[in-house]
Amino acid sequence: MNLLFPPHCVYCGCFLPEHLGLPLFCTSCTERFRSVGIPFCSGCGTPGSVFSLVDQICLHCHLQRRPFDCVVTLGVYDGDLRQAVLRMKRITEEPLVVSMGILLAAELSELLGGQLPDAVVPVPMLWSRRVRRGTNNVGILAQAVAETLQLPVLSNCVRYQRNCKKQSSLPIRLRRQNVQGAFRAAARYDIKECHILVIDDVMTTGATAGEVTKVVKAAGAAKVTVAVVARGIRA
């Protein structure tokens, strides 16, 4: 079958004649997506120089801790990684989403080692937005991460309880207010004392991930790690 339909990189399209399995990325694209050598704050995922980080924690996190305990990201929301995240929102790009999820799972495994979470929770998507797009890219991303790490995925653990404006359409100063109190946890999931992995495609202010974390911890979770494909820089 590979002779008739040789695998190709799902981002740049180059052929991968010797490639077996997933993710379907060429070496060049994998290197472009992963920000190797750039230090990221382990508390919020913000990129910075070695001089702005103390014990892998940025100054902001030292002064004011966020609801979540740790953030893992592939890289900065810029260049090819930004273009990949935007493409992941299309209904036709599921292979790209799955491959990116496998790459993110590898990053989590490397950074967390033997302290992997107990379950995966995707950041929910408003039903109206899902109908409009025809796909739930974050749900697919979370499923790929969970399957790679052999963890259960709790797809409906957190849900919206009211409508919100799209975060990217709002100025930075209004994003926290937009999602405040927007989520609720489903009672049927027992996550008491669990380490939960919250998955999203991109984080900028951390407002959405923070609100989801609050709901998950209120339901009894002991620890929350947030994993995103890309970390945006606050304007």
C-alpha positions in Angstrom: 0.0 0.0 0.0 2.9 2.4 0.8 4.2 1.8 -2.7 1.0 3.1 -4.2 0.3 5.8 -1.5 3.6 6.6 0.2 3.2 8.5 3.5 3.9 12.2 3.4 4.4 14.9 6.0 1.0 16.2 7.0 2.4 19.7 7.3 4.8 20.4 4.5 3.7 17.6 2.2 7.1 16.0 1.5 7.2 12.3 1.0 8.3 10.0 3.8 9.2 6.7 1.9 11.0 5.2 4.9 8.5 6.4 7.5 6.5 3.9 9.6 3.7 4.8 11.9 2.9 8.2 13.5 3.4 11.1 13.8 3.4 11.9 10.1 6.0 14.7 10.3 9.3 15.0 8.5 12.4 15.6 10.6 12.6 19.2 9.4 9.0 20.0 10.5 9.4 18.3 13.8 12.5 20.4 14.6 10.6 23.6 13.6 7.7 22.8 15.8 9.7 22.0 19.0 11.4 25.0 20.5 14.6 23.2 21.5 16.9 25.4 23.5 14.3 28.0 24.5 13.5 27.9 28.2 9.9 27.9 29.2 8.5 28.7 32.7 7.3 25.4 34.1 4.5 27.2 36.0 2.8 29.0 33.1 4.7 28.0 29.9 5.9 31.6 29.1 9.1 31.5 27.0 12.0 33.7 28.3 15.7 34.0 28.6 17.7 32.1 31.2 18.1 35.4 33.0 14.4 35.9 33.5 13.7 32.5 35.0 14.6 31.4 38.5 14.3 27.6 39.2 12.4 27.3 35.9 9.7 29.7 37.2 9.2 33.2 35.8 9.0 36.3 37.9 5.2 36.5 37.4 4.7 33.0 38.8 6.9 33.8 41.7 4.8 36.8 42.6 1.4 35.3 41.8 0.8 31.6 41.3 -1.7 30.4 38.7 -4.5 27.8 39.4 -2.7 25.1 37.4 0.5 23.5 38.7 2.5 23.0 35.5 2.4 23.9 31.8 4.0 21.9 29.0 4.2 23.3 25.4 5.9 22.4 22.2 6.9 25.9 21.4 6.0 29.6 20.8 2.9 30.5 18.9 4.7 31.9 15.9 5.9 30.9 12.4 5.2 27.4 11.3 3.8 26.3 14.7 1.2 29.1 14.5 0.3 28.1 11.0 -0.1 24.5 12.1 -2.4 25.5 15.0 -4.6 27.5 12.6 -4.7 24.6 10.1 -5.7 22.2 12.9 -9.0 24.0 13.3 -10.2 22.8 9.8 -12.3 19.7 9.5 -9.9 18.4 6.8 -6.8 18.5 9.0 -7.5 15.6 11.4 -4.2 13.8 10.5 -2.3 17.0 11.4 -4.2 17.2 14.7 -3.5 13.6 15.6 0.2 13.8 14.6 0.6 17.0 16.7 -1.1 15.2 19.7 1.5 12.4 19.4 4.3 14.9 19.3 2.9 16.7 22.4 2.5 13.4 24.2 6.2 12.7 23.6 7.1 16.1 25.1 5.0 15.3 28.1 6.6 11.9 28.6 10.0 13.4 28.4 9.4 16.3 30.8 7.1 14.5 33.3 8.9 11.2 33.3 7.3 8.7 35.7 4.9 11.3 37.0 2.3 11.1 34.2 -1.2 12.2 35.0 -4.1 9.9 35.8 -6.5 11.2 33.1 -6.9 13.7 30.2 -9.5 16.4 30.1 -9.9 18.5 26.9 -10.8 22.2 27.2 -14.5 22.1 26.0 -15.8 23.7 22.9 -19.1 25.5 22.6 -21.6 23.4 20.7 -22.4 26.3 18.3 -18.7 26.6 17.5 -18.4 22.9 16.9 -21.3 22.9 14.6 -19.9 25.8 12.6 -16.5 24.2 12.3 -17.7 20.7 11.8 -15.0 19.4 14.1 -13.7 19.5 17.6 -9.9 19.8 17.1 -9.1 20.0 20.8 -11.1 16.9 21.5 -9.2 15.0 18.8 -5.9 16.4 20.1 -6.7 15.2 23.6 -7.7 11.8 22.3 -4.4 11.4 20.5 -2.4 12.5 23.6 -4.4 10.1 25.8 -4.0 7.1 23.5 -0.2 7.7 23.1 0.3 7.9 26.9 -2.3 5.1 27.5 -4.4 7.3 29.7 -8.2 7.6 29.9 -9.8 10.7 28.3 -12.7 12.3 30.1 -14.3 14.0 27.1 -17.3 15.6 28.9 -15.8 16.1 32.3 -15.9 19.9 31.9 -18.6 21.7 30.0 -19.7 25.2 29.3 -22.6 26.4 31.4 -23.0 29.7 29.5 -22.1 31.2 26.2 -18.8 33.1 25.8 -17.3 35.2 23.2 -14.3 33.8 21.3 -11.2 34.6 23.4 -9.0 35.5 20.4 -11.6 38.2 19.4 -11.2 40.0 22.7 -8.4 42.3 24.0 -6.2 40.8 26.6 -7.7 42.7 29.5 -11.2 41.3 28.9 -10.3 37.6 28.4 -10.3 36.6 32.1 -13.7 38.2 32.7 -15.1 36.5 29.5 -14.6 33.0 30.8 -15.0 33.6 34.5 -17.5 31.1 35.8 -18.2 29.7 32.3 -17.5 26.1 33.1 -18.9 23.3 35.3 -17.7 19.8 36.1 -19.9 16.7 35.4 -20.8 15.0 38.6 -20.5 11.5 37.2 -16.7 11.6 37.0 -14.8 10.8 40.2 -11.5 12.7 39.9 -10.8 13.1 43.6 -7.1 13.2 44.4 -6.3 12.7 40.7 -3.6 14.3 38.6 -5.5 15.7 35.6 -4.0 16.7 32.3 -5.9 19.6 30.7 -5.4 19.8 26.9 -5.8 22.8 24.6 -4.3 23.9 21.3 -2.9 27.3 22.3 -2.5 29.4 25.5 -2.0 33.1 25.6 -3.3 34.6 28.9 -4.0 31.3 30.5 -7.5 32.5 31.4 -9.4 29.6 29.9 -7.0 26.9 31.2 -7.1 28.6 34.6 -10.9 28.5 34.8 -11.0 24.9 33.7 -8.4 24.1 36.3 -10.5 25.8 39.0 -13.5 23.6 38.1 -11.4 20.4 38.0 -9.8 21.2 41.4 -13.2 22.1 42.9 -14.3 18.6 41.9 -11.4 17.1 43.9 -8.4 16.9 41.6 -5.1 17.2 43.5 -3.0 18.4 40.7 -3.5 19.9 37.2 -0.9 19.9 34.4 -1.9 21.9 31.3 -0.4 20.9 27.9 -0.8 23.0 24.8 0.7 22.8 21.3 1.7 26.5 21.4 2.2 29.2 23.9 1.2 32.7 22.8 2.9 35.8 24.1 0.8 38.4 25.8 0.6 41.7 24.0 
